[in-house]
């Protein structure tokens, strides 16, 4: 089997020049959380953080340690609502976007 570029490298290469793609990653993460899929939401959010502000800057801006944030968003992590919303708020400010929830039936 031929070696291919890692998924993380592919996401990073696509996200760096494309603000719409970065916004879509953040939106998809929140959509997964709202749909009850915490694991996928955390995975997409990790990818988003890695291709945007990084865990070090996120730690500075949230007042948490980068290791704590990485653990919180790891596959076995269990973020509190307070921590998760703090992260999402910081990411929205850094990206200059405002996410909104709409109800539909």
DOMI-465850 format. One line per 5 residues: number of its first residue (from 1); their letters; for each residue x, y, z of N, C-alpha, C, O. Coordinates in steps of 0.001 Angstrom, whole numbers, plus 500000, padded with zeros to 6 digits. Example, Ala and Ser with C-alpha at 12.3 -4.5 7.8 and 13.67 -1.06 7.14 Angstrom:
<nodes>
1> AS> 513190,494310,507800,512300,495500,507800,513200,496700,507800,514236,496681,508465  512850,497750,507080,513670,498940,507140,512900,500030,507870,513409,501138,508039
</nodes>
This chain:
<nodes>
1> XXXXX> 500846,498828,500000,500000,500000,500000,500895,501240,500000,501822,501338,500803  500623,502161,499123,501423,503378,499009,501125,504321,500166,499987,504429,500623  502165,504997,500629,501986,505980,501686,501366,507243,501106,501714,507672,500005  500454,507826,501851,499817,509056,501416,499997,510107,502490,500437,509805,503599  499665,511315,502168,499744,512408,503108,498790,512140,504268,497696,511613,504065
6> XXXXX> 499198,512497,505476,498332,512264,506627,497089,513136,506533,497093,514188,505894  496041,512682,507174,494781,513424,507160,494970,514816,507749,494440,515790,507214  495722,514922,508847,495954,516223,509470,496672,517171,508523,496341,518355,508459  497644,516665,507795,498356,517497,506828,497427,517943,505706,497512,519078,505235  496548,517056,505284,495595,517389,504231,494638,518474,504692,494365,519422,503956
11> XXXXX> 494127,518336,505911,493210,519348,506453,493926,520687,506571,493376,521727,506210  495154,520656,507079,495915,521896,507242,496169,522569,505895,496003,523781,505763  496568,521791,504906,496833,522352,503578,495579,522969,502975,495657,523986,502286  494450,522374,503224,493186,522901,502693,492717,524120,503478,492183,525063,502895  492911,524109,504795,492377,525166,505648,493184,526460,505604,492613,527547,505679
16> XXXXX> 494494,526353,505485,495333,527555,505561,494927,528641,504563,494795,529797,504964  494727,528324,503297,494378,529395,502359,492868,529647,502211,492466,530517,501439  492044,528909,502929,490596,528937,502677,489794,529257,503937,489460,528351,504702  489477,530549,504164,488708,530916,505364,487330,530247,505428,486846,529937,506517  486709,530026,504299,485394,529380,504292,485499,527949,504800,484615,527473,505512
21> XXXXX> 486574,527264,504438,486782,525898,504915,487012,525889,506423,486483,525029,507128  487803,526850,506923,488033,526947,508367,486711,527201,509095,486430,526575,510117  485907,528116,508566,484603,528389,509179,483718,527144,509159,482982,526879,510110  483797,526388,508073,482995,525171,507965,483437,524122,508993,482603,523388,509525  484744,524050,509276,485224,523122,510304,484646,523483,511671,484176,522611,512402
26> XXXXX> 484682,524774,512013,484149,525204,513301,482648,524939,513379,482148,524451,514393  481944,525257,512317,480496,525023,512280,480184,523539,512388,479264,523154,513109  480930,522707,511687,480701,521259,511737,480933,520716,513135,480195,519848,513601  481946,521221,513797,482209,520779,515167,481006,521070,516064,480548,520196,516801  480506,522282,515997,479356,522663,516831,478120,521856,516433,477354,521427,517296
31> XXXXX> 477924,521650,515142,476789,520832,514687,476860,519423,515270,475842,518865,515678  478058,518852,515308,478213,517514,515880,477910,517507,517374,477261,516588,517872  478376,518528,518089,478051,518630,519518,476543,518713,519720,475984,518008,520561  475890,519569,518954,474446,519748,519098,473678,518486,518718,472597,518231,519249  474229,517704,517805,473594,516453,517398,473880,515292,518334,473390,514182,518125
36> XXXXX> 474684,515551,519380,474958,514504,520359,476187,513664,520077,476460,512712,520807  476932,513993,519037,478131,513228,518708,479357,513960,519255,480053,514663,518523  479604,513785,520538,480691,514469,521226,482049,514074,520662,482927,514926,520526  482236,512809,520333,483530,512335,519835,483912,513022,518519,485033,513508,518373  482988,513060,517573,483275,513706,516294,483435,515208,516481,484314,515819,515874
41> XXXXX> 482600,515802,517309,482716,517235,517578,484083,517594,518130,484683,518582,517706  484587,516797,519080,485907,517061,519653,487003,516864,518611,487954,517645,518562  486882,515835,517783,487901,515567,516759,487984,516712,515751,489076,517162,515403  486842,517172,515292,486830,518269,514325,487326,519554,514984,488038,520338,514356  486957,519772,516234,487409,520964,516942,488929,520936,517133,489583,521971,517005
46> XXXXX> 489491,519774,517437,490954,519649,517544,491623,520017,516223,492604,520761,516201  491084,519491,515123,491636,519824,513806,491552,521324,513559,492504,521938,513077  490411,521906,513892,490226,523346,513690,491254,524142,514495,491882,525060,513967  491422,523801,515744,492382,524511,516597,493789,524374,516034,494536,525350,515973  494146,523171,515625,495490,522937,515089,495777,523730,513824,496921,524125,513602
51> XXXXX> 494778,523975,512991,495018,524710,511739,494753,526200,511874,494958,526951,510920  494305,526636,513034,494058,528073,513225,494978,528626,514309,496157,528864,514046  494465,528837,515520,495251,529537,516537,496207,528645,517310,497138,529150,517937  496007,527351,517283,496874,526432,518019,496515,526378,519497,495862,527278,520025  496947,525317,520149,496590,525112,521556,497306,526073,522494,496770,526407,523551
56> XXXXX> 498509,526528,522132,499232,527457,523008,498505,528797,523108,498292,529314,524205  498133,529348,521973,497408,530634,521998,496034,530467,522635,495590,531331,523390  495368,529375,522339,494067,529119,522955,494203,529059,524471,493352,529577,525194  495255,528436,524949,495498,528354,526390,495684,529742,526990,495121,530049,528041  496467,530576,526327,496678,531941,526816,495371,532712,526903,495120,533419,527879
61> XXXXX> 494546,532573,525883,493321,533365,525808,492192,532835,526687,491286,533583,527054  492244,531556,527024,491194,531002,527897,491627,530932,529351,490797,530745,530241  492933,531082,529597,493436,530971,530963,493593,529533,531427,493738,529279,532623  493566,528605,530508,493769,527188,530805,495138,526781,530289,495747,527497,529494  495618,525638,530739,496887,525149,530196,496620,524437,528866,495543,523883,528648
66> XXXXX> 497610,524464,527995,497431,523800,526703,497256,522292,526894,496486,521660,526172  497968,521719,527863,497819,520283,528116,496410,519954,528581,495842,518936,528187  495849,520812,529416,494481,520596,529895,493492,520662,528732,492565,519856,528651  493695,521621,527840,492806,521749,526681,492937,520538,525755,491939,520027,525248  494170,520086,525540,494374,518909,524685,493730,517670,525295,493119,516867,524590
71> XXXXX> 493871,517520,526618,493237,516377,527304,491720,516462,527201,491050,515463,526938  491180,517670,527411,489740,517883,527374,489160,517484,526018,488066,516924,525943  489902,517775,524949,489403,517492,523604,489938,516186,523024,489742,515898,521843  490617,515398,523862,491120,514099,523407,489942,513128,523271,488850,513408,523765  490155,512008,522615,489068,511026,522468,488467,510574,523806,487285,510238,523869
76> XXXXX> 489273,510564,524873,488753,510143,526177,488382,511324,527068,487910,511133,528189  488595,512544,526574,488295,513737,527358,486798,513937,527555,485982,513478,526756  486459,514628,528633,485058,514889,528949,484923,516356,529363,484874,516665,530553  484860,517268,528366,484825,518690,528691,483539,519088,529403,482458,518589,529087  483673,519993,530368,482483,520561,530986,481887,521560,530009,482576,522043,529111
81> XXXXX> 480622,521868,530179,479980,522864,529322,480696,524199,529442,480901,524892,528445  481075,524558,530653,481771,525820,530880,483068,525894,530091,483340,526901,529436  483866,524844,530148,485128,524828,529406,484903,524823,527898,485587,525531,527158  483953,524031,527452,483686,523938,526023,483202,525274,525468,483649,525704,524405  482298,525926,526178,481791,527215,525699,482847,528309,525779,482835,529235,524968
86> XXXXX> 483752,528220,526733,484869,529156,526800,485762,529001,525568,486177,529990,524964  486048,527766,525207,486859,527484,524022,486151,527995,522769,486766,528669,521942  484870,527683,522624,484125,528109,521434,484044,529629,521338,484160,530188,520247  483847,530294,522456,483795,531753,522465,485126,532344,522014,485158,533268,521201  486210,531814,522539,487540,532290,522171,487817,532060,520687,488363,532933,520011
91> XXXXX> 487446,530898,520186,487677,530588,518778,486857,531484,517858,487342,531898,516806  485621,531787,518244,484794,532680,517444,485421,534074,517370,485480,534680,516300  485885,534570,518505,486520,535895,518523,487766,535909,517658,487980,536845,516888  488585,534884,517779,489824,534822,517007,489541,534765,515504,490282,535339,514706  488476,534076,515128,488137,533924,513712,487311,535087,513179,487184,535262,511967
96> XXXXX> 486751,535881,514089,485886,536970,513654,484550,536490,513132,483967,537104,512238  484064,535390,513690,482765,534851,513289,481840,534771,514495,482295,534710,515638  480556,534773,514232,479545,534576,515265,478685,533397,514856,477976,533454,513852  478748,532339,515629,477904,531179,515373,476561,531400,516051,476484,531970,517140  475512,530945,515395,474161,531075,515940,473416,529777,515730,473636,529070,514747
101> XXXXX> 472537,529471,516656,471724,528272,516562,470345,528689,516095,469784,529664,516594  469794,527949,515135,468428,528184,514708,467639,526909,514897,468158,525805,514728  466395,527073,515246,465520,525918,515437,464808,525590,514132,464388,526482,513396  464680,524313,513863,463921,523882,512692,463168,522617,513041,463532,521918,513987  462154,522323,512311,461350,521124,512532,461386,520253,511323,460767,519189,511309
</nodes>
